[in-house]
Every structure is written in C-alpha cells, then in structure tokens.
Amino acid sequence: MTDKVSYAISSDEKNSYTGGTMILGIDVGGTHTDATLIENFELKRKAKVLTNRENLMDSLLEVTGELFKSENPDNLKRVVLSTTISTNAIVQGKTERVGLILASGPGLSPATLKINDDTHFISGYVNHRGIEAAGIDHDEVSRICTHFREEGIDHAGIVGKFSTRNPGQEIEIRDIINDNLKHVSLGHRMSGNLNFPRRIATTYLNAAIHDLYTAFVRDIQDFVGKMGADVPIYILKADGGTFEIDQSTEYPVQTILSGPAASIMGVLSLTDCREDAIALDIGGTTTDIAIFADGVPLLEPLGVTIEGHKTMIRGLRTKSIGIGGDSRVKYESNEIIIGPERDGPAAAFGGPSPTPTDAMIVLGLTKIGDKDKATAAINSIAKETGCPAHEAAKTIFDQTCLEIAVSVKEMLEEINNRPVYTVHEILEGKKLTPQILHVVGGPAEPMAEHLGELLGCPAHIPGHAEVANAVGAALARTTAELTLLADTEQQTLTIVEEGIQTQIPNGFSRDDALNIGKEKLRERAIKMGAKEEDIAVEVIEDQEFNMVRGFHTTGKNIRVKVQVKPGLIAGFGKEQTI
C-alpha cells in the first residue's frame, strides 16, 4: 500500500534465528517489489517499491539500492527471487508459438490431445511397457520440421504417450530437429508421471515461455552483477522450493505460481502454524488464498492448473482472486464493483481511480498516503450512490472483505468435498476446520480483524507481514523429485526426469531401486543448487508388481518416486521441513 519504504529492523523486532549467512530475498509482485536482507537468520532490513512493469531492472535496482545504503553486498551468500513473469506471460497470452510433435500411438483420439493448430501426430510410438512398437519415420519428422521453419516456428515440444517408461523416441526426434530450432522441450523431462494430456500441456507451456523467461534470467544475472555480488541465484518454484537460476532455464514452467508459493513460505517462516489455518496474502492487485492442514500446506496432487491448462507441475494449493488494495472501484448498474482491474496505485498515492485502500484511509483504518486525495476519490463514488463519503467508504471496505471471505469459504468447501493432500501425504477423511487466520501483505493490518470475524476465527498478523513473500523466498530450501521405473523382465531401469535408461540384472530389487533413487535424487538436488544439510529425502511412491505370462512370474515392474521435501533452509531455528 505504500509507495516506498526502507528501514533497518530494531533489535527487539528481530526474529532470533541461528546461522551465519546473508541472504537477499526478493518478491516481484504485480504492484510492489519487496526485498528483505537476512543476516545470521535475522531480518535486518526490508524495502518495498512500486513495480515498474515496463522495466523490471529499475524496480530491482531501486529496491536493493534502498537495502544496501549501509550494507556491503560482498557479504551476500545467496539471492532468492519469487516472480510472476511466467504466470503473467501465460495469463496475458504473451507466449511464443510452439510446434508440438506427439507420438500418441493407438487408444486416444487426436482431437482430445490437440492443444493448437501447430500440433502434429507421428506414426512411431512405444507401448505401456516402454517397448518400441513402431519406429520413428525420420522423413516424416523432417517434413514437420520443414513446416515449422516455413511457419517461423522456433520452439517445439516433443511428447510420447509412454515416454516416461522409455524416453528414447523423444530423444531421437529431438536429435532430428534440434539444429533447426531455437529450443526443444521434451515431455519426459517435465514429469515422471503417466498422464499424457497433462504432460503435453506442461511441455507446451514450458516451450511457450522459454524465450521470455530466459531473457528474465539474463536480466536477473545482470542485476546481481551490477550489485557487485558473485553469489548463487535461486528462483522459487510452485511447490515452495527453489532451484538454481541456470537450471531454471530448462524448466521455466516450474516457476508458474511462484508468487502464491512465496506467500505460503512467508507464513511458514513468520508463524508457528501447527493447526488447520487460513492464510491470506492481500496485495495491491490480487489476494492469494492458501489453506493449511495441521500446519502443513495443501498440495495439488495431479498438478496445478493455469488458464485452463492442466499441468503436471507439482505445486502448493492456492487460489488467487482479482481483488486487492489497489483494485479499481466503480459504480455500475446500481451496484459497487471492486476489481478485478487495477488502474494504478490508490488515489491517495496519485492513482486515477478510487480503491479499497482509499476507503480504508477515509475510515481511519490506516494513516498512509494523502487523505484529501483519498477522500476526493471516495466522494466520486458517494455522489453516484447518493450516500455520505464515510458510508460509501464503509460499503467498499465491507464488500472487499466479504468477497475475500466468500472465496475462502468456497475454497474450503471444495477441499472438504475431496481427499486432502498435503505436501507429503494424503489425509484420509480429514475435514478442515481452520482455527486461525494468518494475514500478510500491505493491507493486512486494517483488514485482518474484520476478515477474522467473517471467517469465524481469530486473525493473526505476523511480524513483517508486508514483506512476507520476500522472507519466504529467502528462506525456502531447494526441492527436487525423481521417478525410477524398473522392468526386470526387460532388464531396464529408467530414471525418468533425467532421460536415462540403463541395463539392470534380473535379480534387481525394490531396495535397489530405492537406494539408486535416493542417491540420484541427491545428485540432482545438488545440481539444482541444494546444500547437503537441506537434502531431506522422502519416498512418496513405492510400488512393485509381478509380471505373469503363462501362469509363471517372468519379472517385476518396480516404480519408485522420491522427493526432497519442501521446507525452510537448515539453521533457521524452527521446524525445517513441511
């Protein structure tokens, strides 16, 4: 809600953590860019500036300039960002044209799989066992590639129905077309799960935002260079974990919904949440809603959905609604309408339209901005409604809170009608009954109490709530997952997300798969930027089936999925995993 703020944290405000690093956490939001400087796990300085959507570099340099007025960037050990760049590109349709090559085989109608007019189906495919049933026709693929060049298509996605069980054909197609395109995304690298339509959508989005995201990464690297810092840079993913920025360019789709994930990690880092709870991050443009079960964030079990695309991106369960402190307020058809548009900052800060922030200023709930400008803006609504300015302000404030509360209740009802999935387990029969409401974001203080009344639970505003996202990003650990498929009859082991297939002995066991999975996951996590002390491996899927032919067991089919748990970095001084 403020234009710019930067200040050091007094000793009695500091959270008492232990450790020995200086971390810069930045959340690039649609309205504000927030930054926090954490030293020895104490929040030392924080800053907030308006986001310059036309020149993100200006916002980054401005907010860090505020932070480092009296600090030495040479002491930095890491930089972590949460970003809306991928989400906004997809929502606003600012993506690249993508050609898709699908090896679908029999069984599914192409009409149900076609994402765009640039989707092409080829004759080769592998079966459910990962055995090649029809080989790749190189001439067919080359003709498709020639068509892509003629159409000016520089990005492609290649997806086989059962490529997670044998990635060979995807790799073969890539090798045929790779020299003719700027970038190729492969389906088996996106996820080890079988859902073919979701894997197609994920691969398509990954290719569609590749150029935009890669340019963003270059800007971030230039920005850190201009700060004079030579440190690892991390990006927050949808699951609340981070990965190293160079690694992120291969999987930009992992960064969709990074902002809402930062909200959840911020609440985790600033509270001692152990019960069912609601978390609200009220920004200038949107409000992000999250629900906790016994203090643990909920997970989208199949993958997050964005703009109608059902993906396989592992993500924390959130809901974003188009209402925030700077939402435009207008009077149409005898009713007050709040959002989803945002014309700029609140009128109190020079914006062109009345907003909920202006209503809160008129009501005396906050003392920010220019009260005369806020009053003039609310008066414009009051005249149309035929009521006093104070009454119009109260109506706007009450309606803003009510719309948020209604969305929360709808989300709770939807969750309670289905199985509850947390980050690492399914809670059978669990019905969520929130005991507390955590509110962060700029408008948290004036809105929290009334929202708590509407939702029937006490409201809590954590310390430093206005920069919670930046704190959450700074303290999130690196996460990774890996899927292993073993077929002892064929004597093959596929490490899906790595695109590796290797031979195994006939006596290969489930324990062998688990041991290899844990070790390969550790290697993958370190490659993605994880520290040894943050690698907490968890087995999230472990299955073994006998394969029978002619009444005899001929081998085993073994499936193992392991993950590095989301959570807070080691040394934070509280529960480190969620």
C-alpha positions as CSV (number, residue, x, y, z in Angstrom):
1,M,0.0,0.0,0.0
2,T,3.0,2.3,0.5
3,D,5.0,3.9,-2.4
4,K,8.4,3.2,-1.0
5,V,9.7,2.2,2.4
6,S,13.1,1.1,3.6
7,Y,14.4,0.7,7.2
8,A,16.5,-1.4,9.4
9,I,14.9,-3.7,12.0
10,S,15.5,-2.8,15.6
11,S,16.9,-5.4,17.9
12,D,13.6,-6.0,19.7
13,E,11.9,-6.7,16.3
14,K,14.4,-9.3,15.1
15,N,13.5,-12.9,14.9
16,S,16.0,-14.9,16.9
17,Y,17.5,-17.5,14.5
18,T,20.9,-19.1,14.4
19,G,23.2,-19.4,11.4
20,G,25.9,-17.5,9.5
21,T,24.7,-16.2,6.2
22,M,23.5,-13.0,4.5
23,I,20.5,-13.7,2.1
24,L,18.7,-11.3,-0.2
25,G,15.1,-12.3,-0.7
26,I,13.0,-10.5,-3.4
27,D,9.4,-10.9,-4.4
28,V,8.5,-9.2,-7.7
29,G,4.7,-8.7,-7.5
30,G,2.3,-7.1,-9.8
31,T,2.0,-4.0,-7.6
32,H,5.1,-3.9,-5.4
33,T,8.6,-5.3,-5.4
34,D,9.6,-6.3,-1.9
35,A,13.0,-7.2,-0.6
36,T,14.5,-8.4,2.6
37,L,18.0,-8.7,3.9
38,I,18.5,-11.6,6.3
39,E,21.8,-11.8,8.1
40,N,22.6,-14.7,10.5
41,F,19.0,-15.6,10.1
42,E,17.8,-12.3,11.5
43,L,15.7,-10.0,9.4
44,K,18.0,-7.0,9.2
45,R,16.5,-4.7,6.6
46,K,13.4,-4.6,4.4
47,A,12.3,-2.4,1.5
48,K,9.2,-2.0,-0.7
49,V,8.9,-0.1,-4.0
50,L,6.3,0.1,-6.8
51,T,7.0,-2.5,-9.5
52,N,7.9,-0.9,-12.9
53,R,6.2,-3.4,-15.2
54,E,7.9,-1.8,-18.3
55,N,11.4,-2.0,-16.8
56,L,11.8,-4.7,-14.1
57,M,15.5,-3.9,-13.8
58,D,14.7,-0.4,-12.5
59,S,12.5,-1.9,-9.7
60,L,15.2,-4.4,-8.7
61,L,17.9,-1.8,-8.6
62,E,15.7,0.6,-6.7
63,V,14.6,-1.8,-4.0
64,T,18.1,-3.2,-3.5
65,G,19.6,0.3,-3.5
66,E,17.3,1.0,-0.6
67,L,18.5,-2.1,1.2
68,F,22.2,-1.7,0.7
69,K,22.6,2.0,1.5
70,S,24.5,1.0,4.6
71,E,25.3,-2.7,3.8
72,N,28.1,-4.4,2.0
73,P,26.9,-6.7,-0.9
74,D,30.2,-8.5,-0.6
75,N,28.7,-10.2,2.5
76,L,25.9,-11.8,0.5
77,K,25.8,-15.6,0.3
78,R,22.7,-16.1,-1.9
79,V,19.9,-14.3,-3.7
80,V,16.4,-15.8,-4.0
81,L,13.5,-14.4,-6.1
82,S,9.9,-15.2,-6.5
83,T,8.5,-14.0,-9.7
84,T,5.2,-13.6,-11.6
85,I,6.9,-13.4,-15.0
86,S,5.9,-16.9,-16.2
87,T,2.4,-16.8,-14.8
88,N,1.7,-13.3,-16.3
89,A,3.0,-14.4,-19.7
90,I,0.6,-17.3,-19.8
91,V,-2.4,-15.4,-18.4
92,Q,-1.8,-12.5,-20.8
93,G,-1.1,-14.6,-23.8
94,K,2.4,-13.2,-24.2
95,T,3.9,-16.5,-25.2
96,E,5.9,-17.9,-28.2
97,R,4.3,-20.0,-30.9
98,V,5.0,-23.7,-30.3
99,G,5.0,-26.7,-32.6
100,L,4.1,-29.9,-31.0
101,I,5.1,-33.4,-32.1
102,L,3.1,-36.1,-30.4
103,A,3.8,-39.9,-30.5
104,S,0.4,-40.9,-29.2
105,G,0.0,-44.4,-30.6
106,P,-3.4,-46.0,-30.6
107,G,-6.1,-45.6,-28.0
108,L,-6.7,-41.8,-27.7
109,S,-8.4,-39.6,-30.2
110,P,-6.1,-36.9,-31.6
111,A,-8.9,-34.4,-31.1
112,T,-8.6,-34.8,-27.3
113,L,-4.9,-34.2,-27.4
114,K,-4.6,-31.3,-29.8
115,I,-3.6,-28.1,-28.0
116,N,-3.1,-25.8,-31.0
117,D,-3.1,-25.7,-34.8
118,D,0.6,-26.5,-34.7
119,T,0.1,-29.9,-33.2
120,H,1.4,-32.8,-35.3
121,F,1.0,-36.6,-34.7
122,I,3.6,-39.1,-35.9
123,S,3.4,-42.8,-36.6
124,G,6.1,-44.1,-34.2
125,Y,5.3,-44.9,-30.5
126,V,6.3,-47.1,-27.6
127,N,3.8,-49.3,-25.7
128,H,2.9,-49.2,-22.0
129,R,5.9,-51.4,-21.1
130,G,8.3,-48.9,-22.8
131,I,8.9,-51.2,-25.7
132,E,9.1,-49.7,-29.2
133,A,6.0,-50.8,-31.1
134,A,6.6,-48.6,-34.2
135,G,9.8,-46.9,-35.1
136,I,10.3,-43.2,-35.8
137,D,10.0,-42.2,-39.5
138,H,12.8,-39.7,-40.0
139,D,11.4,-38.4,-43.2
140,E,8.0,-37.8,-41.5
141,V,9.7,-35.8,-38.7
142,S,11.9,-33.9,-41.2
143,R,8.8,-32.8,-43.1
144,I,7.2,-31.5,-39.9
145,C,10.4,-29.6,-39.1
146,T,10.4,-28.0,-42.6
147,H,6.8,-26.9,-42.0
148,F,7.9,-25.3,-38.7
149,R,10.7,-23.4,-40.4
150,E,8.3,-22.2,-43.1
151,E,5.8,-21.0,-40.5
152,G,8.5,-19.2,-38.5
153,I,8.1,-21.6,-35.5
154,D,11.3,-21.6,-33.4
155,H,10.1,-23.6,-30.4
156,A,8.9,-27.2,-30.2
157,G,7.6,-29.7,-27.7
158,I,8.0,-33.4,-28.2
159,V,5.8,-35.8,-26.2
160,G,5.3,-39.6,-26.3
161,K,2.5,-41.2,-24.5
162,F,4.7,-43.7,-22.7
163,S,8.0,-41.7,-22.9
164,T,8.3,-41.8,-19.1
165,R,8.9,-45.6,-19.5
166,N,11.2,-45.2,-22.4
167,P,12.4,-41.7,-23.5
168,G,14.3,-43.0,-26.5
169,Q,11.9,-41.8,-29.2
170,E,11.6,-38.3,-27.8
171,I,15.3,-38.0,-27.8
172,E,15.6,-39.4,-31.3
173,I,13.0,-36.9,-32.6
174,R,14.9,-34.1,-30.8
175,D,18.1,-35.1,-32.5
176,I,16.5,-34.9,-35.9
177,I,15.1,-31.4,-35.5
178,N,17.3,-29.8,-32.9
179,D,19.7,-27.9,-35.2
180,N,16.7,-26.2,-36.9
181,L,15.0,-24.7,-33.8
182,K,15.9,-22.4,-31.0
183,H,14.6,-24.6,-28.3
184,V,13.0,-28.0,-27.8
185,S,11.2,-29.2,-24.7
186,L,10.9,-32.9,-24.0
187,G,7.9,-34.4,-22.2
188,H,9.7,-36.9,-20.1
189,R,11.9,-34.2,-18.6
190,M,8.8,-32.4,-17.3
191,S,7.4,-35.2,-15.1
192,G,7.8,-38.9,-14.4
193,N,4.0,-39.3,-14.2
194,L,2.0,-41.0,-17.0
195,N,-0.9,-38.6,-17.5
196,F,-0.4,-37.9,-21.3
197,P,-2.7,-34.9,-21.7
198,R,-1.2,-33.1,-18.7
199,R,2.4,-33.9,-19.9
200,I,1.5,-32.4,-23.3
201,A,0.2,-29.2,-21.7
202,T,3.2,-28.9,-19.4
203,T,5.6,-29.4,-22.3
204,Y,3.8,-26.9,-24.4
205,L,3.8,-24.2,-21.7
206,N,7.5,-24.8,-21.0
207,A,8.4,-24.2,-24.6
208,A,6.0,-21.2,-24.9
209,I,7.6,-19.2,-22.2
210,H,11.2,-20.2,-22.8
211,D,12.4,-17.1,-24.5
212,L,10.7,-14.6,-22.2
213,Y,11.9,-16.5,-19.1
214,T,15.4,-16.8,-20.4
215,A,15.5,-13.1,-21.0
216,F,14.3,-12.6,-17.5
217,V,17.1,-14.8,-16.2
218,R,19.7,-12.8,-18.1
219,D,18.3,-9.6,-16.6
220,I,18.5,-11.0,-13.1
221,Q,22.1,-12.1,-13.6
222,D,23.0,-8.7,-14.9
223,F,21.2,-7.1,-12.0
224,V,23.2,-9.2,-9.4
225,G,26.3,-8.4,-11.4
226,K,25.6,-4.6,-11.1
227,M,25.2,-5.1,-7.4
228,G,28.8,-6.3,-7.4
229,A,27.8,-9.6,-5.9
230,D,29.2,-13.0,-7.2
231,V,26.7,-15.4,-5.5
232,P,24.3,-18.2,-6.3
233,I,20.9,-17.0,-7.5
234,Y,17.8,-19.1,-6.9
235,I,14.2,-18.9,-8.2
236,L,11.1,-20.1,-6.2
237,K,9.0,-22.8,-7.8
238,A,5.3,-23.6,-7.5
239,D,6.0,-26.2,-4.8
240,G,7.6,-23.7,-2.4
241,G,11.1,-24.9,-3.2
242,T,13.9,-23.2,-5.0
243,F,16.3,-24.1,-7.8
244,E,19.4,-22.5,-9.2
245,I,18.7,-19.9,-11.8
246,D,20.8,-21.5,-14.6
247,Q,19.0,-24.8,-14.0
248,S,15.6,-23.0,-14.2
249,T,16.0,-22.1,-17.8
250,E,15.4,-25.7,-18.8
251,Y,12.2,-25.8,-16.8
252,P,10.7,-22.3,-16.8
253,V,7.2,-23.8,-16.4
254,Q,8.2,-24.8,-12.8
255,T,8.1,-21.1,-11.9
256,I,4.4,-20.6,-12.6
257,L,2.5,-19.6,-9.4
258,S,5.8,-18.7,-7.8
259,G,4.3,-15.7,-6.1
260,P,1.5,-17.6,-4.3
261,A,4.1,-20.2,-3.2
262,A,6.1,-17.3,-1.7
263,S,3.1,-16.3,0.3
264,I,2.8,-19.8,1.9
265,M,6.5,-20.0,2.6
266,G,6.3,-16.5,4.2
267,V,3.6,-17.6,6.5
268,L,5.6,-20.7,7.4
269,S,8.7,-18.7,8.2
270,L,6.9,-16.0,10.2
271,T,4.5,-18.1,12.3
272,D,4.4,-21.2,14.3
273,C,1.5,-22.7,12.4
274,R,0.5,-26.2,13.7
275,E,-3.3,-26.2,13.3
276,D,-5.7,-26.0,10.5
277,A,-5.4,-22.5,9.2
278,I,-6.2,-20.0,6.5
279,A,-3.5,-17.8,5.0
280,L,-4.3,-14.7,3.0
281,D,-1.8,-12.6,1.1
282,I,-3.5,-9.3,0.3
283,G,-1.6,-7.4,-2.4
284,G,-2.4,-4.4,-4.5
285,T,-3.8,-6.4,-7.4
286,T,-4.8,-9.8,-6.1
287,T,-5.4,-11.8,-2.9
288,D,-3.8,-15.2,-2.7
289,I,-5.6,-17.8,-0.5
290,A,-4.0,-20.9,1.0
291,I,-5.2,-23.5,3.5
292,F,-3.1,-25.4,6.0
293,A,-3.9,-28.9,7.4
294,D,-2.4,-29.3,10.8
295,G,0.1,-26.6,9.9
296,V,1.1,-28.2,6.6
297,P,0.3,-26.6,3.2
298,L,-2.0,-28.4,0.8
299,L,-0.7,-29.7,-2.4
300,E,-2.3,-30.0,-5.9
301,P,-1.9,-33.8,-6.2
302,L,-2.0,-34.0,-10.0
303,G,-0.5,-30.6,-10.8
304,V,-1.6,-27.0,-10.9
305,T,-4.0,-25.6,-13.5
306,I,-3.4,-22.3,-15.2
307,E,-5.6,-20.6,-17.9
308,G,-7.4,-23.9,-18.5
309,H,-4.1,-25.9,-18.9
310,K,-4.0,-28.8,-16.5
311,T,-0.3,-29.3,-15.9
312,M,1.9,-31.8,-14.1
313,I,3.7,-29.1,-12.2
314,R,3.9,-30.0,-8.5
315,G,2.5,-27.0,-6.7
316,L,1.1,-25.8,-3.4
317,R,-2.6,-25.4,-3.5
318,T,-3.6,-21.7,-3.7
319,K,-6.4,-19.6,-5.1
320,S,-5.9,-16.1,-6.5
321,I,-8.8,-13.7,-6.8
322,G,-8.7,-10.3,-8.6
323,I,-9.3,-8.1,-5.6
324,G,-6.6,-6.2,-3.6
325,G,-5.9,-2.9,-2.0
326,D,-5.5,-1.1,-5.3
327,S,-8.4,-2.7,-7.2
328,R,-10.5,-0.2,-9.1
329,V,-13.8,0.7,-7.5
330,K,-16.7,1.7,-9.8
331,Y,-20.4,2.1,-9.7
332,E,-22.4,0.3,-12.4
333,S,-26.0,-0.9,-12.7
334,N,-26.8,0.4,-9.2
335,E,-24.0,-1.6,-7.5
336,I,-20.4,-1.1,-6.4
337,I,-18.0,-3.2,-8.3
338,I,-14.5,-3.9,-6.9
339,G,-11.8,-5.2,-9.2
340,P,-10.6,-7.2,-10.9
341,E,-8.9,-4.3,-12.8
342,R,-6.2,-2.2,-11.3
343,D,-5.7,1.2,-12.9
344,G,-2.6,2.0,-10.9
345,P,-1.9,2.9,-7.3
346,A,-4.6,4.1,-4.9
347,A,-5.8,7.7,-5.4
348,A,-4.1,8.6,-2.2
349,F,-0.8,7.9,-4.0
350,G,-1.7,9.7,-7.2
351,G,-3.7,6.9,-8.9
352,P,-6.7,7.7,-11.2
353,S,-9.4,5.7,-9.5
354,P,-10.9,5.1,-6.1
355,T,-9.7,1.9,-4.4
356,P,-10.3,-0.1,-1.2
357,T,-7.1,1.5,0.1
358,D,-8.7,4.9,-0.3
359,A,-11.7,3.6,1.6
360,M,-9.5,2.4,4.5
361,I,-7.8,5.8,4.6
362,V,-11.1,7.6,4.8
363,L,-12.3,5.3,7.6
364,G,-9.2,6.0,9.6
365,L,-8.0,2.3,9.4
366,T,-4.6,3.3,8.1
367,K,-2.7,6.6,8.0
368,I,-0.8,6.3,4.8
369,G,-0.9,8.4,1.6
370,D,-2.7,11.7,1.0
371,K,-6.1,11.6,2.9
372,D,-7.5,14.5,0.9
373,K,-6.9,12.7,-2.4
374,A,-8.4,9.5,-0.9
375,T,-11.5,11.4,0.3
376,A,-12.0,13.1,-3.1
377,A,-11.9,9.7,-4.8
378,I,-14.4,8.1,-2.4
379,N,-16.6,11.2,-2.8
380,S,-16.9,10.4,-6.5
381,I,-18.5,7.0,-5.6
382,A,-20.5,8.6,-2.8
383,K,-22.2,11.1,-5.3
384,E,-23.2,8.2,-7.6
385,T,-24.6,6.1,-4.8
386,G,-26.3,9.1,-3.1
387,C,-24.8,8.5,0.3
388,P,-22.2,10.3,2.5
389,A,-18.5,9.6,1.8
390,H,-17.9,7.8,5.1
391,E,-20.8,5.5,4.4
392,A,-19.5,4.8,0.8
393,A,-16.1,4.1,2.2
394,K,-17.6,1.6,4.7
395,T,-19.6,-0.1,2.0
396,I,-16.4,-0.5,-0.1
397,F,-14.4,-1.8,2.8
398,D,-17.1,-4.3,3.9
399,Q,-17.7,-5.5,0.4
400,T,-13.9,-6.0,-0.2
401,C,-13.6,-8.1,2.9
402,L,-16.8,-10.0,2.2
403,E,-15.7,-11.0,-1.3
404,I,-12.5,-12.3,0.0
405,A,-14.2,-14.3,2.8
406,V,-16.7,-15.8,0.3
407,S,-13.8,-17.0,-1.9
408,V,-12.1,-18.6,1.2
409,K,-15.3,-20.4,2.1
410,E,-15.8,-21.7,-1.4
411,M,-12.2,-23.0,-1.4
412,L,-12.7,-24.7,1.9
413,E,-15.9,-26.4,0.7
414,E,-14.2,-27.6,-2.4
415,I,-11.3,-29.0,-0.4
416,N,-13.6,-30.7,2.1
417,N,-15.5,-32.5,-0.6
418,R,-12.4,-34.3,-1.8
419,P,-9.4,-36.1,-0.3
420,V,-7.0,-33.8,1.4
421,Y,-3.5,-33.9,0.1
422,T,-0.7,-32.2,2.0
423,V,2.9,-31.8,0.7
424,H,3.8,-35.4,1.5
425,E,0.7,-37.4,2.4
426,I,-3.0,-37.9,1.9
427,L,-5.1,-37.3,5.0
428,E,-8.0,-39.8,4.6
429,G,-11.3,-38.5,5.9
430,K,-9.8,-35.2,7.0
431,K,-12.2,-32.3,7.2
432,L,-10.5,-28.9,7.6
433,T,-11.7,-26.6,10.4
434,P,-9.5,-23.6,10.4
435,Q,-8.6,-22.4,13.9
436,I,-6.7,-19.2,12.9
437,L,-6.4,-16.8,10.1
438,H,-2.9,-15.6,9.1
439,V,-2.9,-12.3,7.1
440,V,0.1,-10.9,5.3
441,G,0.6,-8.2,2.6
442,G,0.3,-4.4,2.6
443,P,-3.4,-4.1,3.6
444,A,-3.1,-6.8,6.4
445,E,-3.4,-4.6,9.4
446,P,-6.6,-2.7,8.5
447,M,-8.4,-5.8,7.1
448,A,-7.4,-8.7,9.3
449,E,-9.8,-8.2,12.2
450,H,-12.9,-7.9,10.0
451,L,-11.9,-10.8,7.9
452,G,-11.4,-12.9,11.0
453,E,-15.0,-12.0,12.1
454,L,-16.4,-13.0,8.7
455,L,-14.5,-16.3,8.7
456,G,-15.2,-17.2,12.3
457,C,-11.6,-17.5,13.6
458,P,-9.1,-15.2,15.2
459,A,-6.9,-13.2,12.9
460,H,-3.1,-13.0,13.3
461,I,-0.7,-10.6,11.5
462,P,2.8,-12.0,11.6
463,G,5.7,-9.6,12.2
464,H,6.9,-8.1,8.9
465,A,3.7,-9.2,7.2
466,E,4.1,-6.5,4.5
467,V,7.2,-8.3,3.1
468,A,6.3,-11.9,4.0
469,N,6.7,-13.1,0.4
470,A,10.3,-11.9,0.2
471,V,11.1,-13.5,3.6
472,G,9.5,-16.8,2.4
473,A,11.5,-16.8,-0.8
474,A,14.8,-16.1,1.0
475,L,14.4,-19.0,3.5
476,A,13.0,-21.7,1.1
477,R,15.1,-24.7,0.5
478,T,15.9,-26.3,-2.8
479,T,13.5,-29.1,-3.8
480,A,13.6,-31.8,-6.5
481,E,11.9,-35.1,-7.3
482,L,12.8,-38.2,-9.3
483,T,11.0,-41.2,-10.7
484,L,12.5,-44.6,-11.3
485,L,10.9,-47.4,-13.3
486,A,12.5,-50.9,-13.3
487,D,11.4,-53.8,-15.6
488,T,13.3,-56.8,-14.5
489,E,12.0,-58.9,-17.4
490,Q,13.4,-56.5,-19.9
491,Q,16.3,-55.8,-17.5
492,T,16.0,-52.0,-17.9
493,L,15.9,-49.1,-15.4
494,T,14.6,-45.7,-16.5
495,I,15.4,-42.6,-14.4
496,V,12.6,-40.6,-16.0
497,E,13.3,-36.9,-15.4
498,E,17.0,-37.4,-16.2
499,G,16.2,-39.2,-19.5
500,I,18.5,-42.1,-18.6
501,Q,17.8,-45.7,-19.4
502,T,20.3,-48.4,-18.4
503,Q,20.6,-52.2,-18.0
504,I,20.0,-54.0,-14.7
505,P,20.4,-57.6,-13.6
506,N,17.4,-59.9,-13.5
507,G,17.6,-60.0,-9.7
508,F,17.2,-56.2,-9.4
509,S,15.0,-55.5,-6.3
510,R,12.8,-52.8,-4.9
511,D,15.5,-51.9,-2.4
512,D,18.0,-51.5,-5.2
513,A,15.6,-49.0,-6.9
514,L,15.1,-47.1,-3.6
515,N,18.9,-46.9,-3.0
516,I,19.6,-45.7,-6.5
517,G,16.7,-43.3,-6.4
518,K,17.9,-41.6,-3.2
519,E,21.5,-41.3,-4.5
520,K,20.4,-39.9,-7.9
521,L,18.0,-37.5,-6.3
522,R,20.8,-36.2,-4.0
523,E,22.9,-35.6,-7.2
524,R,20.0,-33.9,-8.9
525,A,19.3,-31.7,-5.9
526,I,22.9,-30.6,-5.6
527,K,23.0,-29.8,-9.3
528,M,19.9,-27.7,-8.8
529,G,21.6,-25.7,-6.0
530,A,20.8,-27.6,-2.8
531,K,23.1,-27.7,0.2
532,E,23.9,-31.1,1.8
533,E,22.2,-30.1,5.1
534,D,18.9,-29.3,3.3
535,I,18.6,-32.6,1.5
536,A,15.8,-34.4,3.4
537,V,14.8,-37.3,1.1
538,E,11.3,-38.7,1.3
539,V,9.8,-41.7,-0.6
540,I,6.4,-40.6,-2.0
541,E,5.6,-43.6,-4.2
542,D,6.8,-47.2,-3.8
543,Q,5.2,-50.0,-5.9
544,E,6.1,-53.4,-7.1
545,F,4.1,-55.7,-9.3
546,N,4.8,-59.2,-10.6
547,M,4.6,-59.7,-14.3
548,V,3.0,-63.1,-15.2
549,R,3.0,-65.0,-18.5
550,G,1.6,-68.5,-18.9
551,F,1.0,-68.8,-15.2
552,H,4.6,-68.0,-14.4
553,T,6.2,-64.9,-13.0
554,T,8.6,-63.6,-15.6
555,G,9.8,-60.5,-13.8
556,K,8.8,-57.5,-11.7
557,N,7.7,-54.0,-12.5
558,I,9.0,-51.6,-9.9
559,R,8.1,-47.9,-9.6
560,V,9.7,-45.5,-7.1
561,K,9.3,-41.8,-6.7
562,V,11.4,-39.8,-4.3
563,Q,11.5,-36.1,-3.4
564,V,13.5,-33.6,-1.4
565,K,10.9,-32.2,1.0
566,P,9.8,-28.6,0.7
567,G,10.6,-26.5,3.8
568,L,12.9,-23.9,5.2
569,I,16.7,-23.9,5.0
570,A,18.7,-25.6,7.7
571,G,19.7,-23.4,10.6
572,F,16.5,-21.4,10.6
573,G,15.9,-22.4,14.2
574,K,12.4,-23.9,13.8
575,E,10.8,-26.9,12.1
576,Q,12.8,-27.2,8.9
577,T,10.5,-29.3,6.7
578,I,6.8,-29.1,6.0
